[in-house]
Amino acid sequence: MTEQKTAELEAVNQKIDAINKQITLLRDQLNKTHEDIKQHIEKRDQLNANVKAIRQEIGEIKKERDALNQSVKILKQQRDAVRSQMVPFIDQIKEHGEKIRELREKRAGQNRHELQKAFDALEFKIATTSLDLKEEKRLIDQVKEIEIKLSTYKKMDQHNKKINEIKAELKIYQDKADAFHKALTENAKKSQELHAKMLAKFEEMKKIREEATGLHAMYLQSRENIRGMHEEIAKCVEQRQKLFGERQEQFDEKRKQYEERKKDYEDKRKQFENSRAENERQKKAKELEIKEKVGSEAKEKLERGEKVDWREFQLLAGDDKETED
């Protein structure tokens, strides 16, 4: 096999090795992608389950919040109903207050304590002192005048008393309205807290849903990547098969060349064996010819009575032996 053919075969083997490494790498990536897909699906499904649980929790919070809002609405109606019942009492208090202001404007400059002191002093004087009719009448007129002034204060006392009575009755309604207001305020606060909690849950659910959507997108992308990797592996396998074909052709060519060299070697070996056998045959024929010639000459010497040497004697003995045989 020529150096060029050997280099070509080595190049094909290197390409096959490179493709095998690429296929191995792709299959490793494929296995990892399948594992990633499994993890993505499991985590996505868990997140979706969390979203479902949070949605149910939100539904329960909303139900509780709506119940509180309905309670606030009813309590507000009850409070407003009580407050509307308070209006006539408030109006009466205003009326009595207005009359007190009118009486206060009509009263004299002296204060009540001074008038009462003067009134008591005059009554004591009339009761304990001997007076003539004129003086008694004058003092009695002063008493009447002071009594009229004091009556203004008494009327004011009456109005104040009435106001206090109305306020005492009004307080019952006020306490009831305050109780309703306190209850609706507490429920409104709880409703706001539940609403804030619900919004927080919505935000949490939104983030989880976004994460689940991202995982689903990664799952879809991984499936697309798997399709691409399968196609790439198929291309590599196809390229490798072609290279296997090329290498097989090179092996067949190498085998053919080997068989040709082997046949050529066998032919040359047979030619060499035939040539050696022919040479051996010719050599033996030549030796036989020489032996026959020497033997013939030795016989002629013996017939002439001449001496023969040891080699010639052996040849003659050998001829006799061959003759006997």
PEBELTA-V744972 format. One line per field, one symbol per residue. psi: psi as a letter, one per 40 degrees, with the letter a starting at -180 (. if undefined). burial: # if it has 9 or more other C-alpha atoms within 8 Angstrom, else .. Layout:
psi = ???
burial = ???
This chain:
psi = hidddddddddddddddddddddddddddddddddddddddddddddddddddddddddddddddddddddddddddddddddddedddddddddddddddddddeiidiiddddddddddddddddeihiidddddddddddddddddddddddddddddddddddddddddddddddddddddddddddddddddddddddddddddddddddddddddddddddddddddddddddddddddddddddddddddddddddddddddddddddddddddddddddddddddddddddddddeeiiiiddddddddddddddd.
burial = ....##..#..##.##..##.##..##..#..##.##..##.###.##.##..##..#..##.###.##.###.##.###.##.##..##.##..##.##..##..#.......##.##..##..#.........#..##.##..##.##.##.##..##.##..##..#..##.###.##.###.##.##..##..#..##..#..##.###.##.##..##..#..#..##..##.##..##.##..#...#..#.................................#..##..##.##.....#...##.##..#......
